[in-house]
């Protein structure tokens, strides 16, 4: 398989994220539907957090001398454990800082609207933005978190293909494509029924941020085979996804539909589990 074909597999795996993006253009959905969409998105991300963290912890555990037998090494364990903890911290706390900085920046933005004719600044403010409204900022943060996760998936595809494990690479593409189809919905669920309908351009940018890193990871995975790098991106993805889950649960609690929140969390978790079982079945 050529390098071009491998990259095309990465694009296919990440491109399915666009299938769920039109959810963000729903007009005036009920509060119950918005709460359900929000909580299902959170449930999908809960599964992704568990799945990513599990894959990140496995190589760390394998380096323990007491667990890995003669192949274990305390020095190797210390290195990978530091990468795991550091990646989680950076992925989680950097988004906390980013959100605080972005919120402060939006509050400081002047709004020089005058009486009479609508000013150009007012026209610009009414256009969809990636960062202006809280829902748009949350969608962007979700896309960033999923993008980090998808980059690590792309690394796995590229490394498997370049090592000659083509069947494994194809299985990964199928499984990641299924996951990304649900992740696209997760990105734009907060935008459904928002103050401003997101434009197709905004949705396209969010899709590129969330799905594009799969192709980038596939390219890098062909030329760099590094367990530490792979672990680092898994940890970054886990930390960022954890932050987004907390944000989505907070939004769900503010809506006051607690039963819907927990039902949606369960449905999203089961949807993620179902796609994972399909991946295992295809690879079996």
PyMOL commands that set and color helices and strands:
alter all, ss='L'
color gray80, all
select helices_A, chain A and resi 3-25+31-62+65-71+74-108+120-125+134-162+166-191+200-223+227-255+258-283
alter helices_A, ss='H'
color red, helices_A
deselect
rebuild
show_as cartoon
